[in-house]
Amino acid sequence: MKSVKIANCDLDASEISLGCMRISQMTNPDIVTLIHTALDAGINFFDHADIYGGGQSEAKFAEALGMTPQLRDRMILQSKCGIRKGMFDFSKEHILAAVDGSLKRLQTDYLDVLLLHRPDALVEPEEVADAFTILQDSGKVKYFGVSNQNPMQIELLKKFVRQPLIINQLQFSITNTGIIDAGINVNMEIDPSIDRDGSILDYCRLHDITIQPWSPFQYGFFEGVFLDNPKFPELNQKIDELAAAYGVTNTAIAIAWILRHPAHMQPIIGTTNVQRVQDICRASDITLSRQEWYEIYRAAGNKLP
């Protein structure tokens, strides 16, 4: 497993991360098998959030593994906060309480990374800055980032927050290409030319913010997976053709397509299937050619100007 260079930090992070949203319904033995399979495959970065499974995903992760200092040292743990029932909350009080809750459930003294989980319309960046400083000075959080935020939202935070914002989680997959479509269709009066996110991809590259694509196998907003889906015959034909050529599964090709982008993204895979984890990790050994990358992009229904 190759590493991804996350700027402004000293984390030696695997270029593929395992998302732990779905583990709350798993048995402890199955969680142990899943996490150790990921570790053996080279994944050392594990993504959590305080809302996953109502907090049970974090709790069962640590409980099943019997978290020890030695095991903790092998891991980079990231969690997110800010989503509450029927609202978003980036208040200083909530951020501090949320981190304490995550630390308790994960049975650890610190988080490697804390992300603000979806924008809060009522955000007061001074409060976020105070919370981040308290968390960093106390040793509870090493590094900070955001999720699903556009450039101006990040700039507003940066006016007050003293720590670098090192990560932005964004939805991105072969069938969810909004962050690159507008850049390809500049100066065109067509729907793909509409910039819906303030050129967040270019902004993150300019400001050394690592993008973590979430739901890399989904199409739409959790409408389903595109792999082996009859709704995407041309795309699956192309992916299967390349999978056969490289001797890997279609899941590896889907992740290799993301890894090929020069932004050096770190995709988050959410599978709980141990064989699939192993299959996906082979993407780290594949570098698609420019032609292959564009062939997949076009096969997903995208037209080049």
C-alpha positions as CSV (number, residue, x, y, z in Angstrom):
1,M,0.0,0.0,0.0
2,K,1.4,3.4,-1.0
3,S,1.2,6.4,1.2
4,V,-0.5,9.7,0.5
5,K,1.3,12.9,1.4
6,I,-1.1,14.9,3.6
7,A,0.4,18.3,3.7
8,N,1.0,20.2,7.0
9,C,1.2,17.2,9.2
10,D,3.5,14.3,10.0
11,L,1.0,11.5,9.3
12,D,2.3,8.6,7.3
13,A,-1.1,7.7,5.9
14,S,-2.2,4.9,3.6
15,E,-3.6,6.2,0.3
16,I,-6.8,4.3,0.9
17,S,-8.8,4.7,4.1
18,L,-11.4,2.4,5.7
19,G,-14.6,4.1,6.6
20,C,-16.3,2.6,9.7
21,M,-19.8,3.9,9.3
22,R,-21.4,0.5,8.9
23,I,-19.6,-1.6,11.6
24,S,-22.2,-0.9,14.3
25,Q,-24.3,-3.9,13.1
26,M,-21.4,-6.3,12.9
27,T,-20.3,-8.8,15.5
28,N,-17.1,-8.2,17.4
29,P,-15.3,-11.2,15.8
30,D,-16.3,-9.9,12.3
31,I,-15.0,-6.4,13.2
32,V,-11.7,-7.8,14.4
33,T,-11.3,-9.7,11.1
34,L,-12.3,-6.7,9.0
35,I,-9.9,-4.3,10.8
36,H,-6.9,-6.7,10.9
37,T,-7.5,-7.5,7.2
38,A,-7.3,-3.8,6.4
39,L,-4.1,-3.5,8.5
40,D,-2.5,-6.5,6.8
41,A,-3.4,-5.0,3.4
42,G,-1.6,-1.8,4.4
43,I,-4.5,0.4,5.5
44,N,-3.7,2.4,8.6
45,F,-6.2,5.2,8.3
46,F,-9.7,4.7,9.8
47,D,-12.5,7.2,9.4
48,H,-15.2,7.6,12.0
49,A,-17.9,10.1,12.9
50,D,-19.8,10.6,16.2
51,I,-23.1,10.0,14.4
52,Y,-22.2,6.6,12.8
53,G,-24.5,4.1,14.4
54,G,-25.5,6.6,17.0
55,G,-21.9,6.4,18.4
56,Q,-21.9,2.6,18.3
57,S,-19.5,2.4,15.4
58,E,-16.8,4.1,17.4
59,A,-17.6,2.1,20.6
60,K,-17.7,-1.3,18.9
61,F,-14.5,-0.5,17.0
62,A,-12.5,-0.1,20.2
63,E,-14.4,-2.8,22.1
64,A,-14.0,-5.5,19.5
65,L,-10.3,-4.8,19.0
66,G,-9.6,-4.6,22.7
67,M,-7.8,-1.3,22.0
68,T,-4.2,-1.3,23.4
69,P,-1.5,1.3,23.1
70,Q,0.4,-1.0,20.7
71,L,-2.5,-1.4,18.4
72,R,-3.4,2.3,18.6
73,D,0.1,3.2,17.5
74,R,-0.5,1.3,14.3
75,M,-3.5,3.4,13.4
76,I,-4.5,6.9,12.3
77,L,-7.9,7.6,13.7
78,Q,-10.1,10.3,12.3
79,S,-13.5,11.3,13.5
80,K,-16.1,13.9,12.6
81,C,-18.6,16.0,14.6
82,G,-21.2,18.7,14.0
83,I,-24.3,16.7,12.8
84,R,-27.0,16.5,15.4
85,K,-30.6,15.3,15.1
86,G,-32.4,17.8,12.8
87,M,-29.5,20.3,12.9
88,F,-25.9,21.1,12.5
89,D,-23.8,22.4,15.4
90,F,-20.3,23.9,15.2
91,S,-20.5,25.6,18.6
92,K,-17.5,25.5,20.8
93,E,-19.5,23.7,23.5
94,H,-20.7,21.0,21.1
95,I,-17.3,20.4,19.4
96,L,-15.5,19.9,22.8
97,A,-18.3,17.6,24.1
98,A,-18.3,15.6,20.8
99,V,-14.6,15.0,20.9
100,D,-14.7,13.9,24.5
101,G,-17.5,11.4,23.5
102,S,-15.5,10.1,20.6
103,L,-12.3,9.7,22.7
104,K,-14.3,7.7,25.3
105,R,-15.9,5.4,22.8
106,L,-12.7,4.9,20.9
107,Q,-10.8,4.2,24.1
108,T,-8.0,6.6,23.2
109,D,-6.5,9.8,24.5
110,Y,-6.3,11.5,21.2
111,L,-7.7,11.8,17.7
112,D,-5.2,12.1,14.9
113,V,-7.7,14.2,12.8
114,L,-11.0,15.9,13.6
115,L,-13.2,17.0,10.8
116,L,-16.2,19.4,10.9
117,H,-19.0,17.2,9.4
118,R,-21.1,19.2,6.9
119,P,-21.4,23.0,7.1
120,D,-23.3,24.7,9.9
121,A,-25.2,27.7,8.6
122,L,-25.0,29.3,12.1
123,V,-21.2,28.7,12.4
124,E,-19.3,31.3,14.4
125,P,-15.7,30.8,13.3
126,E,-14.3,32.4,16.5
127,E,-16.0,29.6,18.5
128,V,-14.5,26.9,16.2
129,A,-11.1,28.5,16.6
130,D,-11.4,28.5,20.4
131,A,-12.4,24.8,20.4
132,F,-9.6,23.8,18.0
133,T,-7.0,25.5,20.1
134,I,-8.3,23.9,23.3
135,L,-8.3,20.5,21.7
136,Q,-4.8,20.9,20.2
137,D,-3.3,22.4,23.4
138,S,-4.7,19.6,25.5
139,G,-3.4,17.0,23.2
140,K,-6.9,15.6,22.4
141,V,-6.6,16.3,18.6
142,K,-3.5,16.6,16.5
143,Y,-4.9,17.9,13.2
144,F,-8.1,19.4,11.8
145,G,-10.1,19.5,8.6
146,V,-13.6,19.8,7.2
147,S,-16.1,17.8,5.2
148,N,-18.3,18.9,2.3
149,Q,-17.2,22.6,2.5
150,N,-16.6,25.0,-0.3
151,P,-13.7,27.5,-0.6
152,M,-15.4,30.5,1.0
153,Q,-16.6,28.4,3.9
154,I,-13.0,27.2,4.4
155,E,-11.7,30.8,4.0
156,L,-14.1,32.0,6.7
157,L,-12.8,29.4,9.1
158,K,-9.2,30.1,8.2
159,K,-9.6,33.8,9.1
160,F,-9.8,32.7,12.8
161,V,-8.6,29.1,13.0
162,R,-4.8,29.1,13.6
163,Q,-4.3,25.4,12.7
164,P,-4.0,24.3,9.0
165,L,-7.1,22.6,7.7
166,I,-5.5,19.5,6.1
167,I,-8.5,17.5,4.8
168,N,-11.8,18.1,3.0
169,Q,-14.1,15.1,2.5
170,L,-16.1,15.4,-0.7
171,Q,-18.4,13.1,-2.6
172,F,-16.5,11.9,-5.6
173,S,-16.7,8.7,-7.8
174,I,-16.7,7.8,-11.4
175,T,-20.4,8.7,-11.5
176,N,-20.3,11.7,-9.2
177,T,-17.8,13.9,-11.0
178,G,-19.1,17.4,-10.3
179,I,-15.8,18.6,-8.8
180,I,-14.1,18.0,-12.2
181,D,-16.9,18.5,-14.7
182,A,-16.9,22.3,-14.6
183,G,-13.2,22.5,-15.1
184,I,-13.4,20.4,-18.2
185,N,-16.3,22.4,-19.7
186,V,-15.1,25.9,-19.1
187,N,-16.8,28.6,-21.2
188,M,-19.6,26.2,-22.3
189,E,-23.3,26.9,-22.0
190,I,-24.2,23.4,-20.9
191,D,-25.1,21.9,-17.6
192,P,-21.7,20.3,-16.9
193,S,-20.1,23.7,-17.1
194,I,-22.0,25.0,-14.0
195,D,-19.6,25.5,-11.1
196,R,-21.6,24.3,-8.1
197,D,-18.9,24.2,-5.5
198,G,-16.7,27.2,-6.1
199,S,-13.9,25.2,-7.8
200,I,-13.2,23.3,-4.6
201,L,-10.9,20.8,-6.4
202,D,-8.5,23.5,-7.6
203,Y,-8.8,25.4,-4.3
204,C,-7.8,22.3,-2.3
205,R,-4.8,21.7,-4.6
206,L,-3.7,25.3,-4.3
207,H,-4.0,25.3,-0.5
208,D,-2.5,21.8,0.2
209,I,-5.8,20.3,1.4
210,T,-6.1,16.6,0.8
211,I,-9.5,15.5,-0.6
212,Q,-11.0,12.4,0.8
213,P,-13.6,11.1,-1.6
214,W,-16.5,9.4,0.1
215,S,-18.9,6.8,-1.3
216,P,-16.5,6.0,-4.2
217,F,-18.8,3.2,-5.5
218,Q,-22.1,5.1,-5.2
219,Y,-24.1,7.0,-7.9
220,G,-26.4,9.8,-7.0
221,F,-26.9,10.5,-3.3
222,F,-26.9,7.0,-1.9
223,E,-29.0,5.7,-4.8
224,G,-26.9,2.5,-5.1
225,V,-23.6,1.3,-6.5
226,F,-22.7,1.7,-10.2
227,L,-20.6,-1.5,-10.4
228,D,-22.4,-4.4,-12.0
229,N,-25.5,-2.2,-12.3
230,P,-27.5,-2.6,-15.6
231,K,-28.1,1.2,-15.5
232,F,-24.5,1.7,-16.5
233,P,-23.8,-0.9,-19.2
234,E,-21.1,1.0,-21.1
235,L,-19.3,2.0,-17.9
236,N,-19.2,-1.5,-16.6
237,Q,-18.1,-2.9,-19.9
238,K,-15.1,-0.5,-19.8
239,I,-14.3,-1.2,-16.2
240,D,-14.5,-4.9,-16.6
241,E,-12.3,-4.7,-19.7
242,L,-9.6,-2.9,-17.7
243,A,-10.0,-5.2,-14.7
244,A,-9.3,-8.2,-16.9
245,A,-6.3,-6.5,-18.4
246,Y,-4.8,-5.6,-15.0
247,G,-5.8,-8.9,-13.4
248,V,-7.9,-7.2,-10.6
249,T,-11.5,-6.7,-9.7
250,N,-13.8,-4.0,-10.9
251,T,-13.7,-2.4,-7.4
252,A,-9.9,-2.0,-7.8
253,I,-10.3,-0.2,-11.1
254,A,-12.9,2.2,-9.6
255,I,-10.5,3.2,-6.9
256,A,-7.5,3.3,-9.2
257,W,-9.5,5.8,-11.3
258,I,-9.7,8.1,-8.3
259,L,-6.0,7.5,-7.3
260,R,-4.9,8.4,-10.8
261,H,-6.0,12.1,-10.4
262,P,-2.9,14.3,-9.7
263,A,-4.6,15.8,-6.6
264,H,-3.5,12.7,-4.7
265,M,-6.8,12.1,-3.1
266,Q,-7.4,9.5,-0.3
267,P,-10.6,7.6,-1.0
268,I,-12.6,6.2,1.9
269,I,-14.0,2.8,1.3
270,G,-16.9,1.7,3.4
271,T,-17.1,-2.0,2.7
272,T,-17.4,-4.5,5.5
273,N,-16.5,-7.4,3.3
274,V,-13.0,-8.6,4.0
275,Q,-12.4,-10.0,0.5
276,R,-13.5,-6.8,-1.0
277,V,-11.1,-4.9,1.2
278,Q,-8.2,-7.0,-0.1
279,D,-9.4,-6.6,-3.7
280,I,-9.8,-2.9,-3.4
281,C,-6.3,-2.4,-2.0
282,R,-4.8,-3.8,-5.2
283,A,-5.7,-0.4,-6.7
284,S,-2.6,1.0,-5.0
285,D,-0.5,-1.0,-7.4
286,I,-2.2,0.3,-10.5
287,T,-1.6,3.5,-12.4
288,L,-4.1,3.9,-15.2
289,S,-2.9,5.6,-18.3
290,R,-4.3,9.0,-19.2
291,Q,-6.2,7.4,-22.1
292,E,-7.7,4.7,-19.8
293,W,-8.8,7.4,-17.3
294,Y,-10.6,9.4,-20.0
295,E,-12.1,6.2,-21.5
296,I,-13.7,5.5,-18.1
297,Y,-14.8,9.1,-17.7
298,R,-16.5,9.1,-21.1
299,A,-18.0,5.6,-20.5
300,A,-19.8,7.1,-17.5
301,G,-21.8,9.3,-19.9
302,N,-19.6,12.4,-19.8
303,K,-18.9,14.1,-23.1
304,L,-15.7,16.1,-23.8
305,P,-16.2,19.5,-25.4
